[in-house]
Amino acid sequence: MNARRPMTYRQAAEWLETLANAERTGLDGRFRRRMNLDATWRLMELLGGPHRELRAVHVAGTKGKGSVGAMIEAAARAAGHTTGLFTSPHLVSWRERVTLDGAPISEQAIARLATRVRPAVEQVEAEGLRRPSFFEACTAIAFLAFADADLDLCVVEVGLGGRLDATNVIEPLLSVITTLGIDHAKTLGDTVGAIAAEKAGIIKPGVPVVLAPQSEEAADVVARIAEERSAPLRMAEPFAVGEVEPLDPADVAPGEVPVLREPMRGAYAGSEVAIALPLPGEHQAINAGVVAAACEVQTDLGIGVAPPEFVSGLESVRWPARVQVVDVRPWLVVDCAHNRQSARALAAALDRHLSFERLIVVIGLSKNKAGRDIALELSAADHVVITQALLPRAMSADKLAERTGDIWRSYQVIPQPAQALARARELAGPRDAICVTGSIFLIGDLMEAGVVRIPSWPL
């Protein structure tokens, strides 16, 4: 095929799938050794430098960076600004990764932009550099889309780490670092300090930084790097959460799927604001505080968000598969908790927001995840169905059972995701709760199979 001939959406999708995709296969040793930004820089230059045209907020972190990015974008949009949001990975379609004013990018736009990106990818490889990856090509598509739209604000989520992430070619208005912990240890380091150094690699000289509350070790590393780069550092203050009455399934009308909301209060732009955030869990109070600090800095930089707009933006935010109820009687909750911190937050949120008799967990993880740590946080489950996502990077259900079987009260292994969920539904009574968790790809597989439907799904 002539690379410069306009591609259809299907052809663009097929081409993108030919590129190395560490999200689905994992980072093999050869790819890890060749990690650098040389290919990314050259790709951007061949495309005319779209990364230089963005008014962006750059978000890194171990936990909460997706939620924080989604909230910053929603608040800016509520204030009347034109917005873009780039996130990863996706649930079903990689159109989800690039949104313009809250809507996923169109198939026609992806086809048009991929037609521009493909010859540049091939030129990079022809020049002897590493062939750009799937993520680098998606990043290029996003940056072109944002630059073409001349947006007021783009929120760009780091894919992995920070220092060597493909998104780190931008010169943002603001850098944001969310809660840090140990994840991707083989790639980023096995101490919080080492990981903090990688995440703080997004800090640019003179560019303000907002930092979530951290351990002393992580905070010291970020503060040192910010000082070295003369980047003003602002520490975010968590919001305070209110009381919640656990929702009883009997109180939900037939056919209704409730949106769980976390009540919280905090300071924003000289006012105290009250928010009913549609992202449940007390951990979201930390994220809301980060967003408040980020939006105040943005306002100082000319992208204003007044308190009423801040509240309405956060109360309208959509960030699927984060402690999200998708069915009732029994409860069916989906959440992509893939490390110990997120599993602990999930367990707490379930107990805080829902009334149920038994908890049945359906879980599948990627190979590089700490299965025992996650299992320990969910060990109160009455029964567990161990499964695996349909991708090479998935940890086999048998391996996960081998690593965690002694932790669970009761468990069984069903490798096929749809069958695993069907078994959980067989076991659950109308007053029980089923929670599907672990890999985001597991939830995506169940959505593609038609056995999980997320309310108000935009695609």
Secondary structure, 3 states (H helix, E strand, C coil): CCCCCCCCHHHHHHHHCCCCCHHHHCCCHHHHHCCCCHHHHHHHHHCCCHHHHCCEEEEECCECHHHHHHHHHHHHHHCCCCEEEECCCCCCCHHHHEEECCEECCHHHHHHHHHHHHHHHHHHHHCCCCCCCHHHHHHHHHHHHHHHHCCCEEEEECCCCCCCCHHHHCCCCEEEECECCCCCHHHHCCCHHHHHHHHHHHCCCCCCEEECCCCHHHHHHHHHHHHHCCCCEEECCCCEECCCCCECHHHCCCCCCCCCCEEEEEEECCEEEEEEECCCCCCHHHHHHHHHHHHHHHHHCCCCCCHHHHHHHHHCCCCCCCCEEEECCCEEEEECCCCHHHHHHHHHHHHHHECCCCEEEEEECECCCCHHHHHHHCCCCCEEEECCCCCCCECCHHHHHHHHCCCCCCEEECCCHHHHHHHHHHHCCCCCEEEEEECHHHHHHHHHCCCCCCCCCCC
